[in-house]
Amino acid sequence: MQFRIMGPLAVLDAEGRDRTPTVPKHRDLLALFLLHAGRPLTVERLRRLLWASEGGDRSDSLVRGYVGELRRLLGKDVITTVSGSYALALGDGLLDVDRFRLLVDRGANEEALALWRGEVLEDVDPEGTRWAETRRLREELEELRLLALERRVQADLDAGRHRELLAELKQLVKRHPTWQRFRGQYMLALYRSGRRVEALAAYAVLRDQLDGGHAIEPDPELQLLYHRMLHDDASLHVSAGPPVLLPPDVSGFVGRADLLDRVIGGQVVVHGQAGAGKSALAVHAAWRRRADFPDGILYADLRETTAPAAVLEDFLRWLGCPAQAIPATLEQRVRLFRTYAANRSLLVLLDNAAGEAQVRPLLSACPTVVTSRSPLGGLTEARRLSVGVLAEKEALELLVTGSGRDADRGGEHDGGEAWLRLARLCGGLPLALRIAASRLAARPEWTVGYLVRLLEDEQERLDRLHAGDQAVRSVLAIGFDGLPEPARLTLRGLGALSAPDVADWVTDLLGGQAEALVDAGLLETCGVDVAGQVRYRMHDLTRLFAREHPVPGVPAKVASVVLARVQASRFSLVSDDPGTVVATRDIRESVEWLAAERGFLVSLVADLHAAGLDDECWRLAHLLAPFLERHRFLDDWRAVTGPALASARRAGDDHGAALVLLDLGDLHLAERRWDRAEEALRPALESCLRHGLARDANRVRLRLGRVHLELGRLEAAEQALRQCRAAAAGLRDEADADRVLGEVLRRAGRLDEAAGHLLAAVGGLARLGDRHRQADTLIDLSTVRLAQAAKPAARAAAEQARGIAVRLGDRLLDAHALLALARVNRAEGAAELAAELAGAALEVFEETGDQRGAANARALLAGTARR
């Protein structure tokens, strides 16, 4: 059942049939129930309201009779009895007044106005004097009606229907002469219809009325509109709606799903390197949220308009402030802008900010997004979103989408590999990817492979990455040209290094301007490494740009520092001096530094070879060998031996070549490539003997003994190792020979002799302070003790090895110790604990890529399961 009291009283059932009472007293009674909807009315109260002019002089039974008649007409459940009182039971939305209020509150103004049929109960209480409730409700609904009408008219004005509104607005102003919002809308409709004089006259009429009768001025908003019309403000000429100053949305926007929903809200700084797509992300996010800001979106490119005062003048004019009312000073403009923004649902996007001082005057209570190459740390209230390069999948999508080509084919002779190569040459940088895609779109005769071949030339790559006025070099030059000279020198120095990232000590060595480069978007902070150093990353295209302005002598300068530091770290790992026992903490710190710098040092070996610094090249590679061997970084080890050997031979340094060959032999031993190891070690031995390098020759023989062992030549292995031990030049050589000899004797089944040599090696390595090899030898000793059925001794050796590994923080060594303990526990019958220890070891072996260790762990697990 629908009840209507706005206008004549009406009742409609569910099928739309008219169920309105026709008997006057029935209508009066229903009107009273509707005016007091949901509130109980006693019989006495109803009697007084129905016959108010007669003082309610009627019987209660008469009232009850009317209620009964009304129930028969409308339904028994419509009027309920509660404690001797009557109440009208109305569901949600059944009364037009309730629906009207809700629609106005929601801003559904046209729907609300469609419900309006006239004043409340105009046929039951025409004068609105019978009941006080009628008068109060009429006053309330009239205010809501005018509000809805005002909003609807404004929507029509915003839509450009000013001419169609003139007649309606004229009548509204006539009926409501002091309702100033209607007056302002009427003035605006006249102004936009080319009737400026009449618009100004309409304002003068109101001002005279107020001044004559009330001695007051029109509202400030209407005064402002008048002054804008008086000075013919251009922003009033068309009905543009709220200002949306954003650049066009980015076509084919790709990726950034993790950032898009976080761009808008409060103060947000979107920062990243040059060309990373910060502006594209911010603009795309703003367009996605356009509906959330009905009062508009303000945009300023702070690279084009650098002065905050000029930006504020532009913003104020777009917000409706006439030019002559804009204050002269920056401080006054800031206050006025914040006043304008305070009560509006606005978004502000400040693009390409150079620093905090440029942004701070433009901040207000409304959400503000700032894009910058710098994180703008001085904006303490802001959230920060870092924008990096695109992942490979997203980079490919951007290339394919932007070029308008088939993703499965790069061209007539190219496939998916060409697309992948192109994405990598662009380094995932959105600007470079868009330029490459644009070039393909503009040159349909080009294949992807052809563009790849153009870009593979590093000296030409930046020249090729341009499309029209878009160029990677020009974007990089913006940041570079704005740097002070020390920062430029730092960037140029870093360009000489090919490492993917560098620590803060490198940037300090080259000028100490890392943070200035970060703020310029030419360097990125990529975290703190395991050694506690801040690390910085340079994009490959930025490196090419930096190399166009080389600084002489950078590789040599870096090498001098690196060689000393690596030598000190290596000393902690392989010290030959038993009088200088290195603390475990020093070993751990050395390992942490080498682990943090591994990528940098491996790249530096290649840089030194390319720069012709042959002596530094092979020496650095040789110094790195113990660390790379210990942690099984075999790919890196392989990468440094090639240029190191080439440098030693190019320099004619036979000793250096022999040492690198020795390292190469160790690499092949670690790879279990015994024949290749022998091929490397034989010429190393010949060179050492030829130049009288007895100790180095002895170390080569030690490795050859290991080769004999692995190839099953146990007699040759024992002979070579005993010869090594006899010719040992120090405790280090004796310990190394004893350790390998112990393994030879174990395989030969001579367990007591094997244990003796391994115990001697453990003692010697302990005196040397070589914790790593001491632990390795203890693990070998545990294996021998198990073979001797000496389980307590086997456990003691394995536990001692594990204690050393834990103190060193060496996970791989710890995994081998865990495996040794697992074997001991299995021998002792603790199969469940053995499986647990072997499983923990297997996890580490798989993470570190130690295939042999993983195979041994799986074999132990399988053997334990069968028991």
C-alpha positions in Angstrom: 0.0 0.0 0.0 1.4 3.4 -1.0 0.4 6.6 0.9 0.8 10.1 -0.6 0.3 13.3 1.3 2.5 15.7 -0.8 -0.4 17.3 -2.7 -3.9 15.7 -2.3 -4.3 12.7 0.0 -4.0 9.4 -2.0 -3.8 5.7 -1.3 -2.8 3.1 -3.9 -2.7 -0.6 -3.4 0.0 -3.0 -4.8 -1.7 -3.1 -8.2 -1.9 0.7 -8.4 -5.7 0.9 -7.7 -7.0 3.9 -5.9 -8.0 3.1 -2.3 -8.3 6.6 -1.0 -11.2 7.1 1.5 -14.0 9.4 0.3 -15.8 10.0 3.6 -14.5 13.3 5.0 -13.9 12.0 8.6 -12.2 8.8 7.3 -9.9 11.1 5.2 -9.2 13.3 8.3 -8.5 10.2 10.4 -6.1 8.8 7.8 -4.4 12.2 7.4 -3.8 12.3 11.2 -2.3 8.8 11.2 0.0 9.7 8.3 1.1 13.0 10.0 2.0 10.9 13.1 3.3 7.9 11.2 4.7 5.3 13.5 3.6 7.1 16.7 0.6 5.8 18.8 -2.4 8.0 19.2 -4.9 7.5 22.0 -8.7 7.7 21.4 -8.8 11.0 23.4 -6.0 12.5 21.3 -7.7 11.5 18.1 -11.0 12.9 19.3 -9.4 16.3 20.1 -7.6 16.4 16.7 -10.7 15.4 14.7 -13.0 18.0 16.3 -10.4 20.6 17.3 -12.8 23.5 16.8 -15.4 21.9 19.1 -12.9 20.9 21.8 -13.2 17.2 20.9 -16.8 17.0 22.1 -17.6 13.6 20.7 -17.9 10.1 22.1 -14.9 7.6 22.1 -17.1 5.0 20.4 -17.5 7.3 17.4 -13.8 7.5 17.0 -13.5 3.7 17.4 -16.1 3.3 14.7 -14.2 5.5 12.3 -11.0 3.4 13.0 -12.9 0.2 12.2 -14.2 1.6 9.0 -10.7 2.7 8.0 -9.4 -0.8 8.8 -12.0 -2.4 6.6 -11.0 -0.1 3.7 -7.2 -0.3 4.1 -6.7 -3.7 5.7 -6.7 -5.0 9.3 -2.9 -4.9 9.6 -2.5 -1.3 8.5 -3.8 0.2 11.8 -2.6 -1.6 14.9 -3.7 -1.3 18.5 -1.0 -0.9 21.2 -1.9 -0.5 24.9 -5.3 1.1 24.0 -3.7 3.4 21.4 -3.8 3.3 17.6 -0.8 3.5 15.2 -0.4 3.3 11.5 2.1 0.5 10.6 4.1 1.8 7.6 6.9 -0.2 5.9 10.0 1.5 4.5 9.3 3.7 1.5 5.5 3.4 1.7 5.0 7.1 2.5 5.9 9.6 -0.2 7.4 12.0 2.3 9.9 9.4 3.5 10.9 8.6 0.0 11.3 12.2 -0.8 13.6 12.9 2.1 15.8 9.9 1.2 16.1 10.8 -2.5 17.1 14.4 -1.6 19.7 13.1 0.8 21.1 10.8 -1.9 21.3 13.7 -4.4 18.7 12.0 -6.7 17.1 15.4 -7.2 15.0 14.7 -10.4 13.5 11.6 -8.8 12.7 13.5 -5.6 11.0 16.3 -7.5 8.9 13.8 -9.5 7.2 12.9 -6.2 6.1 16.5 -5.6 2.4 17.0 -6.3 1.8 20.1 -4.2 1.7 21.2 -0.6 1.1 18.6 2.1 -2.6 17.5 2.4 -3.7 20.5 0.3 -7.2 19.0 0.0 -7.6 17.9 3.7 -6.0 20.9 5.4 -5.9 23.6 2.6 -4.8 26.5 4.8 -2.4 24.4 6.9 -4.1 25.6 10.1 -6.1 22.6 11.3 -3.0 20.8 12.6 0.4 22.1 13.7 2.0 19.1 12.1 0.8 20.0 8.7 2.4 23.5 8.9 5.8 22.1 10.2 5.9 19.4 7.5 5.1 21.9 4.8 8.0 24.1 5.9 10.4 21.3 6.0 9.5 19.8 2.7 9.5 23.2 1.0 13.1 23.7 2.1 14.0 20.2 0.7 12.1 20.9 -2.5 14.0 24.1 -3.1 17.3 22.4 -2.3 16.5 19.6 -4.8 15.3 22.2 -7.4 18.5 24.2 -6.9 20.7 21.1 -7.5 18.7 20.1 -10.5 19.0 23.5 -12.0 22.8 23.5 -11.4 23.1 20.2 -13.1 21.3 21.6 -16.1 23.6 24.7 -16.1 26.6 22.4 -16.0 25.2 20.5 -18.9 25.0 23.7 -21.0 21.1 24.1 -20.9 21.2 27.7 -19.8 18.8 29.1 -22.5 16.2 26.4 -21.6 16.4 27.4 -17.9 15.7 31.1 -18.3 11.9 31.1 -18.0 11.9 28.7 -15.1 14.6 30.6 -13.2 12.8 33.9 -13.8 9.7 32.5 -12.1 11.8 31.0 -9.3 13.5 34.4 -8.6 10.1 36.1 -8.6 8.6 33.5 -6.2 11.7 33.4 -4.0 13.3 36.8 -4.3 15.7 36.4 -1.4 16.8 32.8 -2.3 20.2 33.9 -3.5 21.3 30.6 -5.1 18.4 31.0 -7.6 19.4 34.5 -8.2 23.0 33.5 -8.9 21.8 30.7 -11.3 19.5 33.1 -13.1 22.4 35.6 -13.5 24.6 32.8 -14.8 22.0 31.6 -17.3 21.5 35.2 -18.6 25.3 35.7 -18.8 25.9 32.5 -20.8 23.0 33.4 -23.1 24.8 36.6 -24.1 22.7 38.9 -21.8 25.4 40.2 -19.5 23.7 43.6 -18.8 20.5 41.9 -17.6 22.6 39.5 -15.5 24.3 42.5 -13.7 21.0 44.2 -13.4 19.5 41.2 -11.7 22.2 41.5 -9.1 21.5 45.2 -8.6 17.8 44.5 -8.0 18.6 42.1 -5.2 21.2 44.5 -3.7 18.7 47.3 -3.6 16.1 45.1 -2.0 18.4 44.0 0.7 19.9 47.4 1.3 16.5 49.1 1.4 14.8 46.8 3.7 17.5 45.1 5.6 20.7 47.1 5.2 22.8 44.0 4.3 24.8 42.9 1.3 24.3 39.8 -0.9 26.1 36.6 0.1 29.9 36.5 -0.6 29.4 33.8 -3.2 27.0 36.0 -5.2 29.2 39.0 -4.8 32.1 37.0 -6.3 29.9 35.9 -9.2 28.9 39.5 -9.8 32.6 40.7 -9.9 33.6 37.8 -12.2 30.8 38.9 -14.6 31.7 42.5 -14.3 35.2 41.7 -15.4 34.1 39.3 -18.0 35.9 36.3 -16.5 36.5 33.9 -19.4 35.8 30.8 -17.3 32.1 31.8 -17.1 31.6 31.9 -20.8 30.9 28.2 -21.2 29.3 25.6 -19.0 32.5 23.4 -18.6 31.5 21.9 -15.3 34.1 21.5 -12.6 37.7 21.9 -13.7 39.4 18.6 -14.8 42.9 19.7 -15.9 44.4 16.3 -16.2 46.3 15.3 -19.4 44.6 12.6 -21.4 44.6 9.2 -19.9 47.5 6.9 -20.9 46.4 4.6 -23.7 47.3 1.0 -23.2 48.3 1.4 -19.6 50.0 -1.8 -18.4 50.8 -3.3 -15.0 51.2 -1.5 -11.7 48.2 -3.4 -10.2 49.9 -3.3 -6.8 50.2 0.5 -6.9 47.1 1.8 -8.7 44.7 1.6 -5.7 47.3 3.3 -3.4 48.0 6.4 -5.4 44.9 8.4 -4.3 44.4 9.3 -0.6 45.9 12.0 1.6 49.3 13.2 0.5 51.1 10.7 -1.7 54.6 11.0 -3.3 55.0 8.8 -6.4 58.8 8.7 -7.0 61.2 6.7 -9.1 64.0 7.0 -11.7 63.7 8.9 -14.9 61.4 7.3 -17.4 59.8 4.9 -14.9 56.3 6.0 -15.7 55.5 8.0 -12.5 53.3 10.5 -14.3 51.5 7.9 -16.3 50.7 6.0 -13.1 49.4 9.1 -11.3 47.4 10.4 -14.3 45.8 6.9 -14.9 45.0 6.5 -11.2 43.3 10.0 -11.2 41.2 9.2 -14.2 40.1 6.0 -12.6 38.9 7.9 -9.6 37.4 10.9 -11.5 33.9 10.2 -10.1 35.1 10.5 -6.5 35.9 14.2 -7.0 32.8 16.0 -8.2 34.4 19.4 -7.7 37.2 18.7 -10.1 40.8 17.7 -10.5 43.6 20.3 -10.6 46.8 19.5 -12.4 50.1 21.4 -12.7 53.4 20.3 -14.4 55.9 21.8 -12.0 58.7 21.4 -14.6 56.9 23.9 -16.8 55.5 26.2 -14.1 58.2 26.2 -11.4 56.9 29.1 -9.2 54.3 28.0 -6.6 52.7 31.5 -6.8 52.0 31.1 -10.5 50.5 27.7 -10.0 48.3 29.1 -7.2 47.1 31.9 -9.4 46.1 29.3 -12.1 44.3 27.1 -9.5 42.4 30.0 -8.0 41.1 31.2 -11.3 39.9 27.7 -12.2 38.2 27.5 -8.9 36.3 30.7 -9.7 38.3 33.5 -8.1 38.4 36.5 -10.4 41.8 37.8 -11.5 41.5 41.1 -9.6 40.7 39.3 -6.4 43.9 37.1 -6.4 46.3 38.4 -3.8 49.8 39.6 -4.7 51.9 37.7 -2.2 52.5 33.9 -2.1 51.4 33.7 1.6 48.0 35.3 0.8 47.5 33.1 -2.2 48.3 30.0 -0.1 45.6 31.0 2.5 43.0 31.8 -0.2 43.6 28.5 -2.0 43.3 26.5 1.2 40.1 28.3 1.9 38.7 27.4 -1.5 39.8 23.8 -1.3 38.6 23.2 2.3 34.9 22.7 1.5 35.3 21.1 -2.0 35.8 17.5 -3.0 38.9 18.1 -5.1 42.0 16.2 -6.2 45.3 17.9 -6.8 48.0 16.3 -9.0 51.4 18.0 -8.9 53.6 16.5 -11.6 57.4 16.5 -11.9 58.2 18.2 -8.6 61.9 19.1 -8.1 61.8 19.6 -4.3 59.7 20.1 -1.2 59.8 23.9 -1.3 58.0 23.8 -4.7 55.3 21.5 -3.3 54.6 22.7 0.2 52.7 25.9 -0.6 50.4 23.9 -2.9 49.3 21.5 -0.2 45.7 21.8 1.2 43.1 19.7 3.0 42.2 17.8 -0.3 44.0 14.7 -1.5 47.2 15.6 -3.3 49.4 13.4 -5.5 53.0 14.5 -6.2 55.3 12.8 -8.7 59.0 13.3 -8.4 62.3 11.7 -9.1 63.1 12.4 -5.4 61.2 10.7 -2.5 60.8 14.3 -1.1 61.6 13.2 2.5 60.9 16.7 3.8 57.1 16.1 3.3 56.8 14.2 6.6 53.1 13.6 6.3 53.2 12.0 2.9 53.0 8.3 2.0 55.5 7.2 -0.6 55.1 4.9 -3.6 58.3 3.8 -5.3 57.9 3.1 -9.1 60.5 0.8 -10.7 60.9 -0.8 -14.0 58.3 -3.2 -15.4 58.5 -7.0 -14.9 59.3 -8.9 -18.1 55.7 -10.0 -18.7 54.3 -6.5 -18.4 57.2 -5.1 -20.5 56.3 -7.5 -23.3 52.6 -6.6 -23.0 53.4 -2.8 -23.3 55.6 -3.4 -26.4 53.0 -5.5 -28.1 50.0 -3.3 -27.2 51.9 -0.1 -28.2 53.1 -1.4 -31.5 49.8 -2.9 -32.5 51.4 -6.1 -33.7 50.8 -9.8 -33.2 52.3 -11.0 -29.9 53.3 -14.3 -31.4 55.4 -12.9 -34.2 57.9 -10.1 -34.1 57.7 -9.7 -37.9 58.3 -11.7 -41.0 61.3 -13.6 -39.7 61.0 -13.0 -35.9 59.3 -14.9 -33.1 58.7 -14.3 -29.4 62.4 -14.3 -28.7 62.8 -11.1 -30.6 60.1 -9.4 -28.4 61.9 -10.6 -25.3 65.2 -9.4 -26.5 63.7 -6.0 -27.2 62.2 -5.7 -23.8 65.5 -6.5 -22.2 67.4 -4.0 -24.3 64.9 -1.4 -23.0 65.6 -2.6 -19.5 61.9 -2.7 -18.6 61.9 1.1 -18.5 58.4 2.3 -19.5 59.6 5.3 -21.5 62.0 3.2 -23.5 59.4 0.5 -24.1 56.8 3.1 -25.3 59.3 4.7 -27.7 60.3 1.3 -29.1 56.7 0.3 -29.5 56.0 3.7 -31.2 58.8 3.2 -33.6 57.5 -0.2 -34.6 54.0 1.2 -35.0 55.3 4.0 -37.2 57.5 1.7 -39.3 55.3 -1.3 -40.3 58.1 -2.5 -42.6 60.5 -3.0 -39.7 60.6 -6.4 -38.0 61.2 -6.6 -34.3 64.5 -8.3 -35.0 65.6 -5.3 -37.1 64.9 -2.9 -34.2 66.7 -5.3 -31.9 69.8 -5.3 -34.1 69.7 -1.5 -34.1 69.6 -1.3 -30.3 72.2 -4.0 -29.7 75.0 -1.4 -30.5 75.4 0.2 -27.0 77.0 3.3 -28.5 74.0 3.9 -30.7 71.2 2.7 -28.4 70.3 6.0 -26.9 70.2 7.6 -30.3 67.8 5.0 -31.5 65.5 5.3 -28.6 63.6 8.3 -29.8 60.2 8.9 -31.4 59.3 12.4 -32.4 59.9 14.7 -29.4 60.1 11.7 -27.1 63.7 10.5 -26.3 65.3 8.6 -23.5 68.4 10.8 -23.6 66.5 14.0 -23.2 64.7 12.7 -20.1 68.0 11.6 -18.6 69.6 14.9 -19.5 67.0 16.9 -17.6 68.2 15.3 -14.3 71.9 15.4 -15.3 71.9 19.1 -16.4 70.4 20.1 -13.0 73.1 18.5 -11.0 76.0 20.2 -9.3 79.4 19.3 -10.8 80.5 16.9 -8.0 77.3 14.9 -8.6 77.9 14.8 -12.4 81.4 13.4 -11.7 79.9 10.7 -9.5 77.5 9.7 -12.1 80.1 9.7 -14.8 82.4 7.6 -12.6 79.7 5.0 -11.9 79.1 4.7 -15.6 82.6 3.1 -15.9 81.4 0.2 -13.8 79.1 -2.5 -15.1 77.9 -3.9 -11.8 74.1 -4.1 -11.4 74.4 -2.3 -8.0 77.1 -0.6 -5.9 77.5 0.0 -2.1 77.7 3.4 -0.5 81.5 3.2 -0.2 81.8 3.1 -4.0 79.7 6.2 -4.4 81.7 7.9 -1.7 85.0 7.0 -3.4 83.7 8.5 -6.7 82.5 11.8 -5.2 79.9 11.0 -2.5 76.9 12.4 -4.3 74.6 9.3 -4.3 71.6 11.1 -2.7 71.7 13.9 -5.2 71.7 11.3 -8.0 68.7 9.6 -6.3 66.8 12.9 -6.1 67.6 13.5 -9.8 66.1 10.0 -10.7 69.5 8.8 -12.1 70.2 6.3 -9.3 67.9 4.2 -7.1 68.3 3.1 -3.5 67.8 -0.7 -3.4 68.1 -1.5 0.2 70.7 -2.3 2.9 72.8 -5.4 2.2 73.9 -8.2 4.6 77.0 -6.2 5.5 74.9 -3.2 6.6 75.8 -1.1 3.5 73.3 1.0 1.6 73.2 -0.1 -2.0 72.4 1.9 -5.1 71.3 0.7 -8.6 71.7 2.4 -11.9 69.6 1.5 -14.9 71.5 0.2 -18.0 70.3 3.1 -20.1 71.4 5.6 -17.5 74.8 3.9 -17.5 75.1 4.3 -21.3 74.3 8.0 -20.8 76.9 8.3 -18.1 79.5 6.6 -20.3 79.1 9.3 -22.9 81.0 11.6 -20.5 83.7 9.2 -19.1 86.0 10.0 -16.2 89.5 8.6 -16.7 91.1 6.3 -14.1 87.9 5.1 -12.4 88.5 1.3 -12.7 92.1 1.7 -11.4 90.9 3.9 -8.5 88.2 1.4 -7.5 90.6 -1.6 -8.0 93.2 -0.2 -5.5 90.6 0.0 -2.8 88.9 -3.4 -3.7 92.2 -5.4 -3.8 93.1 -4.2 -0.3 89.7 -5.0 1.1 89.4 -8.4 -0.5 92.9 -9.2 0.5 92.0 -8.4 4.1 88.8 -10.5 3.9 90.7 -13.4 2.2 93.3 -13.3 5.0 90.4 -14.1 7.5 89.5 -17.1 5.4 92.9 -18.6 4.5 95.5 -17.2 6.9 98.8 -19.1 6.8 100.1 -17.6 9.9 99.5 -19.8 13.0 100.5 -16.9 15.2 97.6 -14.8 14.0 94.4 -16.6 14.8 91.5 -14.7 13.3 88.4 -14.3 15.5 85.2 -16.0 14.3 83.5 -12.7 14.3 86.1 -11.3 11.9 85.6 -14.3 9.6 81.9 -13.8 9.7 82.1 -10.1 8.9 84.5 -10.9 6.0 82.1 -13.4 4.6 79.2 -11.0 5.0 81.1 -8.3 3.1 82.2 -10.6 0.3 78.6 -11.9 0.1 77.2 -8.4 -0.2 79.8 -7.3 -2.8 79.9 -10.6 -4.8 78.0 -9.3 -7.8 80.0 -6.0 -7.8 83.4 -7.8 -7.5 82.6 -10.3 -10.3 81.6 -7.5 -12.6 84.7 -5.5 -11.6 86.9 -8.4 -12.9 85.4 -8.0 -16.3 85.7 -4.2 -16.1 89.4 -4.4 -15.2 90.0 -6.7 -18.1 88.2 -4.4 -20.5 90.2 -1.4 -19.2 93.5 -3.2 -19.8 94.3 -3.4 -16.0 95.6 -6.9 -16.4 97.5 -7.3 -13.1 94.6 -6.0 -11.1 92.2 -8.2 -13.0 93.9 -11.6 -12.4 94.8 -10.7 -8.8 91.2 -9.9 -7.9 89.9 -13.1 -9.5 92.5 -15.1 -7.6 91.7 -13.4 -4.3 88.0 -14.2 -4.7 88.5 -17.9 -5.4 88.4 -19.2 -1.7 85.1 -17.4 -1.1 83.5 -18.5 -4.3 84.7 -22.1 -3.7 83.5 -22.1 -0.1 80.0 -21.0 -1.0 79.8 -22.8 -4.3 79.2 -19.8 -6.4 80.4 -21.8 -9.4 78.8 -19.6 -12.1 80.5 -16.5 -10.7 83.8 -18.4 -10.3 83.6 -19.5 -13.9 82.9 -15.9 -14.9 86.0 -14.5 -13.3 88.5 -17.1 -14.4 88.0 -16.4 -18.1 89.0 -12.7 -18.1 91.6 -13.3 -15.4 93.5 -15.9 -17.4 93.2 -13.8 -20.5 94.6 -10.8 -18.6 97.5 -12.7 -17.1 98.5 -14.1 -20.5 98.1 -10.8 -22.2 100.4 -9.2 -19.6 102.9 -12.1 -20.0 102.7 -12.9 -16.3 103.4 -16.6 -16.1 103.1 -16.7 -12.3 99.7 -15.0 -12.5 98.6 -17.4 -15.2 99.7 -20.4 -13.1 97.7 -19.2 -10.1 94.6 -18.6 -12.2 95.0 -22.1 -13.7 95.3 -23.5 -10.2 92.0 -21.7 -9.4 90.5 -23.1 -12.6 91.5 -26.6 -11.5 89.8 -26.0 -8.2 86.7 -24.9 -10.0 86.6 -28.1 -12.1 87.2 -30.2 -9.0 84.2 -28.4 -7.4 82.2 -29.2 -10.6 83.4 -32.9 -10.4 84.9 -32.5 -13.8 88.1 -34.5 -13.1 89.6 -34.6 -16.6 89.1 -30.8 -17.1 90.7 -30.2 -13.7 93.8 -32.3 -14.7 93.9 -30.3 -18.0 94.2 -27.1 -16.1 96.5 -28.3 -13.4 99.2 -29.9 -15.6 100.3 -26.6 -17.3 100.0 -24.8 -13.9 102.5 -27.3 -12.5 104.8 -26.9 -15.4 104.8 -23.2 -15.1 105.5 -23.2 -11.3 108.4 -25.7 -11.8 109.8 -23.6 -14.7 109.8 -20.5 -12.6 111.0 -22.1 -9.4 107.8 -21.6 -7.5 108.2 -24.6 -5.2 105.3 -23.8 -2.8 102.8 -23.1 -5.6 104.0 -26.3 -7.3 103.3 -28.3 -4.2 99.8 -26.9 -4.0 99.2 -27.9 -7.6 100.4 -31.5 -6.8 97.9 -31.5 -3.9 95.1 -30.9 -6.4 96.4 -33.5 -8.8 96.4 -35.9 -5.9 92.8 -35.1 -5.4 92.2 -35.8 -9.2 93.9 -39.2 -8.9 91.7 -40.0 -5.9 88.5 -39.1 -7.7 89.5 -41.1 -10.8 90.2 -44.1 -8.6 94.0 -44.0 -8.8 94.5 -44.5 -5.1 98.2 -45.5 -5.3 99.1 -42.5 -7.5 97.0 -40.3 -5.2 98.8 -41.5 -2.0 102.2 -41.1 -3.6 101.5 -37.6 -4.8 100.0 -36.5 -1.4 102.9 -38.0 0.6 105.3 -36.2 -1.7 103.3 -33.0 -1.0 103.4 -33.5 2.8 107.1 -34.1 2.7 107.7 -30.9 0.7 105.3 -28.8 2.8 106.6 -25.3 3.3 104.4 -24.6 6.3 101.5 -25.7 8.5 98.9 -24.8 5.9 100.5 -27.2 3.3 100.8 -30.0 5.9 97.2 -29.6 7.0 95.9 -29.6 3.4 97.9 -32.7 2.5 96.8 -34.5 5.7 93.2 -33.8 5.0 93.2 -35.2 1.4 95.5 -38.1 2.4 93.0 -39.0 5.1 90.3 -39.3 2.4 92.5 -41.4 0.2 93.2 -43.8 3.1 89.5 -44.0 4.1 88.6 -45.1 0.6 91.5 -47.6 0.7 89.9 -49.0 3.9 92.9 -48.0 6.1 90.7 -46.3 8.7 93.1 -45.9 11.5 95.7 -44.2 9.3 93.0 -42.1 7.8 91.8 -41.0 11.3 95.4 -40.1 12.2 95.9 -37.9 9.3 92.5 -36.2 9.7 93.2 -35.5 13.4 96.5 -34.0 12.4 94.7 -31.8 9.8 92.1 -30.7 12.4 94.8 -29.6 14.8 96.8 -27.8 12.2 93.8 -25.9 10.8 92.7 -25.0 14.3 96.1 -23.5 15.0 95.8 -21.6 11.7 92.4 -20.3 12.7 90.9 -21.7 9.4 87.5 -22.4 10.9 85.9 -23.4 7.6 88.4 -26.1 6.6 88.6 -27.3 10.2 84.8 -27.9 10.1 85.1 -29.7 6.7 87.8 -32.0 8.1 85.8 -32.7 11.2 82.9 -33.8 9.0 85.3 -36.2 7.1 86.6 -37.4 10.5 83.1 -38.1 11.6 82.6 -40.3 8.5 85.8 -42.3 9.4 84.8 -42.7 13.0 81.4 -44.1 11.9 83.2 -46.6 9.7 85.3 -47.6 12.7 82.0 -48.0 14.7 83.2 -45.3 17.1 79.8 -43.6 17.3 80.6 -41.3 20.3 83.7 -40.0 18.5 81.7 -39.6 15.3 79.1 -37.6 17.1 81.6 -35.4 18.8 83.3 -34.6 15.5 80.0 -33.8 13.8 78.7 -31.6 16.6 82.0 -29.7 16.8 81.7 -29.1 13.0 78.2 -27.8 13.4 79.1 -25.5 16.2 81.7 -23.9 14.0 79.3 -23.6 11.1 76.6 -21.9 13.3 79.1 -19.4 14.7 80.3 -18.5 11.2 76.8 -18.2 9.9 77.6 -20.5 7.0 74.4 -22.2 6.0 76.0 -24.6 3.4 78.6 -25.7 5.9 75.9 -26.1 8.5 73.9 -28.3 6.1 76.9 -30.7 5.6 77.3 -30.8 9.4 73.6 -31.6 9.8 74.0 -34.5 7.3 76.9 -35.9 9.2 74.8 -35.8 12.4 72.0 -37.4 10.6 74.3 -40.3 9.7 75.4 -40.6 13.3 71.8 -40.7 14.5 70.8 -43.3 11.9 73.7 -45.5 13.1 72.5 -45.0 16.7 69.0 -46.2 15.7 67.4 -42.7 16.0 65.8 -42.9 12.5 63.2 -40.2 13.0 65.7 -37.6 14.2 68.1 -38.7 11.4 65.3 -38.0 8.8 64.5 -34.6 10.4 68.2 -33.5 10.2 68.6 -34.8 6.7 65.4 -33.0 5.6 66.7 -29.7 7.0 70.0 -30.2 5.2 68.3 -31.1 1.9 66.3 -27.8 2.1 69.5 -25.8 2.3 71.3 -27.9 -0.5 68.3 -27.2 -2.8 68.3 -23.5 -2.1 72.0 -23.1 -2.7 72.2 -25.4 -5.7 74.5 -28.0 -4.1 73.4 -31.0 -6.2 75.9 -33.4 -4.7 74.8 -32.5 -1.2 71.2 -32.8 -2.1 71.7 -36.3 -3.7 73.5 -37.5 -0.5 70.7 -36.1 1.7 68.0 -37.8 -0.5 69.9 -41.1 -0.3 70.1 -40.9 3.4 66.4 -40.1 3.7 65.6 -43.1 1.4 67.8 -45.4 3.4 66.2 -44.2 6.7 62.7 -44.8 5.3 63.5 -48.4 4.4 64.6 -49.2 7.9 
